[in-house]
């Protein structure tokens, strides 16, 4: 099952979301996703620096999400993300990742 199912409030479209946390901000498909059944899924990668997204179809084509790419949620028209809220959540992610770094030290 995907992590979330979200609905566009304007047109009712449904989207599956997989949320992954990556300290290095890198995510690509591996053998775990060979038979992934939700082809309408978006993969949201939360890292210390930003929150990015890529659709299943692009990841399946061996593309990857990494910090050098600009795959902002703001670019996905179907989600209608508020830029101020996204910035707020990216700040939360920074605090979240910093708390783990301090525990290791």
C-alpha positions in Angstrom: 0.0 0.0 0.0 1.2 3.5 -0.6 1.8 5.8 2.4 -1.0 8.2 1.5 -3.8 8.7 -1.0 -4.5 12.4 -1.6 -7.3 14.0 -3.6 -7.1 17.2 -5.6 -9.8 19.5 -4.1 -10.4 21.2 -7.4 -11.1 18.3 -9.7 -11.3 15.2 -7.4 -8.3 13.4 -9.0 -6.7 10.8 -6.6 -3.0 10.3 -6.3 -0.9 7.8 -4.4 2.1 9.1 -2.4 5.1 7.2 -1.2 7.1 9.3 1.2 10.8 8.4 1.8 13.3 10.0 4.1 16.8 10.2 2.7 19.7 11.9 4.5 21.6 12.2 1.2 18.5 13.2 -0.8 19.0 10.4 -3.3 16.3 7.9 -4.4 16.0 5.6 -7.3 14.2 2.4 -8.0 15.9 -0.9 -7.1 14.7 -4.5 -7.0 12.2 -3.6 -4.3 10.1 -1.8 -6.9 10.1 -4.3 -9.7 6.4 -5.2 -9.2 5.2 -1.9 -7.7 1.4 -1.9 -8.5 0.6 1.8 -8.1 1.5 3.3 -11.4 -0.2 6.6 -10.5 2.1 7.1 -7.5 4.3 10.1 -6.8 7.4 9.5 -4.7 8.1 12.3 -2.3 11.7 12.4 -1.0 12.3 14.4 2.2 15.9 15.3 2.8 17.7 17.8 5.1 17.7 20.4 2.4 14.4 20.1 0.5 11.4 18.1 -0.3 11.2 16.8 -3.9 8.9 14.6 -6.0 9.0 12.4 -9.1 6.3 10.3 -10.7 6.5 6.5 -10.8 6.8 6.5 -14.6 10.0 8.6 -14.5 11.6 6.6 -11.8 10.7 3.4 -13.6 12.7 4.8 -16.6 15.8 4.7 -14.3 15.7 8.4 -13.4 16.5 9.4 -9.9 15.8 12.0 -7.4 18.9 13.8 -6.1 19.7 17.1 -4.4 21.1 18.6 -7.6 17.8 18.4 -9.4 15.0 20.9 -8.9 12.0 18.6 -8.5 10.0 20.8 -6.2 6.4 20.0 -5.3 5.5 23.5 -6.5 6.1 22.3 -10.1 3.3 19.7 -9.8 0.2 21.5 -10.8 -2.1 18.7 -9.7 -1.1 19.1 -6.1 -1.6 22.9 -5.9 0.9 23.3 -3.1 1.2 26.6 -1.3 4.8 27.9 -1.5 4.8 29.2 2.1 3.5 25.9 3.5 6.1 24.0 1.5 8.9 26.2 2.9 7.5 25.7 6.4 7.6 21.9 6.0 11.1 22.0 4.5 12.1 23.9 7.7 10.5 21.1 9.8 12.5 18.5 7.8 15.8 20.4 8.5 15.0 20.4 12.3 14.1 16.7 12.1 17.3 15.7 10.4 19.4 17.8 12.7 18.0 16.0 15.7 19.3 12.7 14.4 22.7 14.1 13.6 23.0 15.4 17.2 22.1 11.9 18.6 24.9 10.3 16.7 27.6 12.7 18.0 
